[in-house]
Amino acid sequence: MLDQDSAAIVFPGQGSQRPGMGKDFFDNIPISRQTFEEASDALGWDVAALCFSEDDRLNLTEFTQPCILATEIAMYRGLKALYPFSPSFFGGHSLGEFSALVAADVFPFPDTLRIVHERGRLMQNAVPVGVGGMAAVILNDLDVLQVRSLLADLPVDVANENSLNQVVISGNAEALPTAERRLSEQFTDPSFRMVALRVSAPFHSRFMQPIEEPFGRVLQASSLSWQPANAVKVTSNYSGTYHSSSTDSILQSLVFQLSHTVRWIDNMRILSSSAKSVFEVGPGRPLRDFFKTIGVTCSSITTFSAAQRLFRDGK
């Protein structure tokens, strides 16, 4: 049987979006439908219609972020309504950290939709299109410190420490070929690969620093509605450990998350040491494979039918 005592739930971030995401929850669970309607009311446009259709805006960052947040919270609320599903710990990868803060009752859902909509707009506009880029560096037992050392003099940063086999680098697009050459010369193992990511800006890099101040103001404007005491059960991408119960600390960590490394390996380790089981809830399941690299089983729920199988069969 599934061990839901002391469970952790994790939410994937940008890149997990897909047309039709969340529609099966919308169709089958009233509270999931209500969640999409609440999102539309908060943002002033039809979130469900954008999530469910073949609309190019779904891949534009300012729309992607609230759409993923709405889908993940609709799925999470639906699971809680149907099953004895009550996680004790929460985590999220990049944008997913905001879903985790909503699920843990730290941030109100409507406010957070508006926050991530503005976050996406700021991130999109931080750097002219084509100037920045990102790439996944894939290698068995990857040495992150060595990657940082090899790139130290380039306008390129380690954006995500995703797993023991993958980091993402981010920065000036013209510098990425040099980064690839250096890494390929150093890492001669056949498992080495560098894969360019389809993104419109160099997220989680020094190039996001200009938007830290305006995003801080966005967060500050909603901070009186937060429940910071609940944040101690939510992991911070910036610190690698759990958030504190300080409003100022939460705000600062979310601002710095924009331009600093997502310390997901650290997040995975602390969550798996705190909880007996880990569930991934979202439109895609990238985090499951990341957990595998540290020897932890993560049960992924990406569809309503997957939830039915998981909770019915307990495996």
N, C-alpha and C positions, 0 to 999 in steps of 0.2 A: 504493500500500500504506500501511497505517497505520504511522506512525512511533512506535514504542514505546520507542525510545531516549530517555532523559531525559524520560519522560512524567510528568505530574502527574495526580493523581486528587483529585476533590472530592466531598464528600458533602453533600446538602441536609439541612435540619433540620426542626423541627416545622412542620406544615402540609403536608408531603409525604406523610403517611400516607394509606393507602387500604385498604379491606377486600380481602383476598386477596394483599396485598403479600408477595412472596418465595415464594409457593407453588410457582411453576414451577421455581424453583431448588431448593426442598425436594424436589420430585418427581423431578427429573432429575439432581441432583448429590449424591452421598453426603456430601461434606464440608459442604455447605450444610444438609442435614438434620441432621448432627451438631452444627452450630453452633446451630441452633434448640433441639436437645435440651440442649446445654450451657447455653444461656440459661435454659431452664426449671429445670435443676438449680440454677443460681446464684440464681434468684429465688424458687423454690418454687411457681411456678404455670406453667400451660401457655402459653408464649409463642406457639408456633405456632398454637394454637387461637384465641387472641385476634387474632393478625394475619390469619388466614385467614377469619374469620367476620364477620358483621354484628353486631358487639358495640359498644355505645355507649361502653364503657370505652376503646376505641381513641382516642377524642377527649378523654379525661381526661389532663391533662398528666403525672401521675405514671405512667400506663401508656403513653402515647404515646411518651415519651422512650426507655424501654428497648426498646419494640417496634421503633421506627425503628432504633436502634442494632443490635439483633439482626438485623434484615433487611439492613441495609447491610453488616454484616460477613459474613453468610451469602452475600450476593451477591459480595462482594469475594473471599472465599476460594474460592468456586465458579469465578470467572473465572480466578484464579491456578492452580487445579487443571486447568482445561481448555485454557488458552491461554498463549502466551508473554507474560504480562502481569505486569510487575514495575516499577511506578512508582517514580520517584526522589524525588518531592515530593508532599506531601499537604496538603489544606486541607478545611475544613468550615465550613458556615454555622451559627453558633449551636450547637445540639445537635450538628450535623455535625462540629464540631471534635473532639468526643470520639470519633466514629467514625474520624476521621483519626489521632488519637493511638493508637488500637488498631491500625489498619492499618499504622502506621509502627513498631509494636512498642515504643511508649513505655509504654502502659498495658496490663496484662493484661485480657483480655476479661471474665472473670467479675467482677472488681473493678469494672470500668467500668459494667457493667450495674447493679450495686448503687449506684454513685455517681450515675448519671443517674436512677435510680428515686427516690432521696432528693432529688436536685436538682429533679425534677418536683414532688414533694410539697411541698418548701419554696416553690417558685415559686407553686404553686397556692394555698398558704395565706398568702402574704405580704400579700395585700390582700383584703379581703372582696369576694365576687363582686358585680359591678356598679359598684364604685367606680372601677376602672381600665378603660382601653380603648386600642386601637391603631388606626392608620389608615395606609394607604399613600398617599403623595403622589406623583403621577405627572405628569411634565412633561418635554418634550423639553429636553435640556441644562439640567437642573435645577441651580440654584445652592444648594448645601447651606449655605454660610455665610449666605446671605440667609434661608433657612428658619430657621436657628438664631437669627438676629437678630430676626426677626418674632415668634418664640415665647419670647424671652428672659425675659419677665416672667410667663409662664404656667407652671403646674405640668405642663409637657409637655416631653419630651426627644426628640431624634433618636435613635431606637433602632437603626436599621439604615441604613447607607449602602450600598444594594443595587447600584445601577448609576448610570450617568450620567443615567438617566431616572426613577429611583425612590428615594425614601427612605421609611422607616417612622417615624412619630412615636408616642409612647407616654406615657401619663400619666393624669391625672385625667379621667374620662369626661365630667364636666360642663364641662371646659375645651375639649374637642375641637371643639364647634361654633364657639367663638370663634376657635380656631386655623384652622378651615376658612374662616371669613369673612375673616380677615386675609390668608390665603394666596391666596384667590380674588380679593381686591381687588388684590393685588400682581401676581399672575401671571395676566394677561388672555389669554395664548395659548390658542387653542382646544384644545390638547392637555392642558391642566390638568385633572386629576381628583383627587378625594380619596375613597378607598374604605375604609369601615370594615372591620376584620378581625374574624373570629369567634374571639376569644380570651377567656380567662377571667381574665386579669390583665395589667397593663402591664409586659411583659417589657422588659429592657434599658433601664430607666429608674431614676430616683432612688428609686422606690418599692420596688425590690428590695434596697436597701442593708441593711434589717434582717436579711436572711437571709445576708449575706456571712459573718459570723462562724460561724454553724453550718455553712454549706457548707464553709468553710475547714477546720473540724474533720473533716468527712467526707473531704475530700481528704487531709488530713494522716494520717489513720488508714491509708490505703492507700499512702502515698508511698514506703515502703521497698521496695515491689514494682515501682516504676517503673524504666525504663531511660532516664534523662534525656538521655543522649548522643544518642539517636535523635531528640530533639525538634527539632533544628536543621533538619530537613527538613519541619517542619510549621508552617503559618502560624498566627499568633495573631490572633483577632478583636479582641482588646483593643489590641494594639500596632500591628496592621496589617502587621507584618513577621514573620519567622520567630521561633519560640521560641528561647530560649537553652538551654544544656545544664544550667542550674541548676534543681534541684528546687524551691527556694524561689520562683524567678522563674516557673516553670510554674504552680505553685500560685496565686501571686498573680494572674497573668494570667487564670486560669480563674475565680477569685473575682470579680475586677473585671469580667469579661465579663458577669456577671449584671446589673449596674446601669449599664454604659457602652455606648456605641455599638459595634455590630458594624461594623468597618471593612472591609467586604467588597470595596469598590472597590480599596483598597490591597492586600488579599489577592490579588485577581484579577491585578492588575498584576505583583506580584512572582512569582507562580506562572507566569504566561505569559512572563515574561522569563527564568525559570529553565529552563523546559521547552519542548520542541519540539511537544508535543501535550498536550491536556487532556481528561480523561474524567470525566464525572459519573456516579456510581453510586448509585442509591437508588430508592425507590418512586415518586418524582416527578422532574420535570426543571426546576425553577424556575431553576437556576443557568445553564443553557444560554443563556437569553435575556439574563441579566445580562452574561455574557461577550460577547455580540454587541454590546453598547453600547460596548465598548472595542475592537471590531474583532478579537476572538479567537474562533476556532471551538472549540466545546466539544462533544465527542461524548457523547451521553447514553445510558446503559444503564439502563432501568427494568424490563425483562423478560428472560427467558432467550432468547426468540426474537430480541429486539433485539440481544443479545450475539452470537448466532449469525450474524445478518446482518452486524453490524459487523466481526467478525473474519473472516468468510468473504469478504465483498466488499471489505473494506478501505476502506470509505467510510461 
